[in-house]
Amino acid sequence: MSFNDIKKIADNSLMNTYGRFPLCAASGKGARLIDTDGREYIDFASGIGVNSLGFCDDEWADAVSAQAHRLNHVSNLYYSDVNVELADKLTRLTGFSRVFFANGGGETNEGAIKLARKYSFDKYGAGRHTIITLRNSFHGRTVTTLSATGQDVFHNFFFPFTEGFKYTPANDIDALRAAVDKTVCAIMIEVVQGEGGVNPLSPEFTAEVFKIARENDILVIADEVQTGIARTGKLLASEYLPEKPDVVTLAKGLGGGLPIGAMLCGEHLKDVLGPGTHATTFGGNPIVSAGALVVLSRVSKPGFLNEVLKKGDYIREKIAAMNNPHLTATRGLGLMIGIKVEGMSHKELCAKLIDAGLLALTAGGDTLRLLPPLTISYEDIDAGLEIIKKVLGQIK
Ligand SMILES: *Cc1c(COP(=O)(O)O)cnc(C)c1O
């Protein structure tokens, strides 16, 4: 079927919720994707930070298909060995006490919001429910996580939104202090704002977040849906923070291409959500767990994180060396890279890159966002950078 035929069927069957690029994916291996017309693309996007081991990694695909033949699903009313193994491995590797598995980022963040509110409710009673989030944050698309998202463009149409969120600018200590009152139970941050433009938080600011939180028994929730699982060169980006958050949420890169979310919490929070207070039908599904186990075993191999850092530095240096006036300040950590685009919109640039055979992403503030698979080879990195250089060279 030609792309145009596929598009016609899509237009008549899918809800029109995405501004899609004209590409229909057919297959992929590593950092290379083939479309239904047989064209090849270098992948600097990983889905959106999802395919941490690239497309169809052999070990991952074998584990997932073996699990599909062994046990596809059991309800969370029973245990599954592969899910328990994942819980054990994830808590050991991260140093957190307990984990709750969900199916994606927004849903996992909902769980974190519930946990924070219940922690406070149990201890202090009603009224201490406010969660402070940051301007330009992104926490999901459910009605509550849209509320949590500190961007006005997301606060339309779907009224009434969930109450109890307050927004404060990232890296503004005075504003944060001013936002704290006796109704606050949690502060929710991304260690590096992803959708908002690949903006890391300053060490001074995060130090203050923890100071205020500890002084007031306010929980710190790190939304690591995008930054987690080695993306930034540490297993969790919150290892860059001055203290351990109370709660960390994970999703995108954890399953290596299968839908999973994980909420991690410290020992002091392990009993906040008891039987009947939180649940999901699919969360921690055996097949998804088998995929996540392969991801964890790979990213925890000696030298893996260092390689992520080295590749990130390599890309940043090569981009700086292009000396192209359209690409200025490069931000981010590890293989989470944001490049400020000037003189043309990031959307236009992304479209041109796809035309030239490279998948990249946009983020807020006219940022070109690169989230290559963590396992990408230097050869594929060079091929992708060559495309960026070529496309930029054609822009007047
Ligand atoms: C993608 C993302 C989400 C939402 O995840 P979904 O799986 O799309 O629900 C939440 N928070 C952050 C930081 C994200 O990057």
The ligand as a Tripos MOL2 file, in Angstrom:
@<TRIPOS>MOLECULE
LIG
   15    15     1     0     0
SMALL
NO_CHARGES

@<TRIPOS>ATOM
      1 C1          5.8310   12.1220   28.3200 C.3       1 LIG1
      2 C2          5.7780   12.6740   29.6680 C.ar      1 LIG1
      3 C3          4.6460   12.4740   30.4890 C.ar      1 LIG1
      4 C4          3.4030   11.7950   29.9890 C.3       1 LIG1
      5 O1          3.6150   10.4450   29.7220 O.3       1 LIG1
      6 P1          2.4980    9.5820   28.9490 P.3       1 LIG1
      7 O2          3.0920    8.2030   28.9140 O.co2     1 LIG1
      8 O3          2.3490   10.1960   27.5890 O.co2     1 LIG1
      9 O4          1.2640    9.6560   29.7420 O.co2     1 LIG1
     10 C5          4.7000   12.9540   31.7830 C.ar      1 LIG1
     11 N1          5.7700   13.5930   32.2580 N.ar      1 LIG1
     12 C6          6.8750   13.7940   31.4960 C.ar      1 LIG1
     13 C7          8.0570   14.4860   32.0900 C.3       1 LIG1
     14 C8          6.9060   13.3500   30.1790 C.ar      1 LIG1
     15 O5          7.9840   13.5830   29.4240 O.3       1 LIG1
@<TRIPOS>BOND
     1     1     2 1
     2     2     3 ar
     3     2    14 ar
     4     3     4 1
     5     3    10 ar
     6     4     5 1
     7     5     6 1
     8     6     7 2
     9     6     8 1
    10     6     9 1
    11    10    11 ar
    12    11    12 ar
    13    12    13 1
    14    12    14 ar
    15    14    15 1
@<TRIPOS>SUBSTRUCTURE
     1 LIG1         1 GROUP 0 **** ****
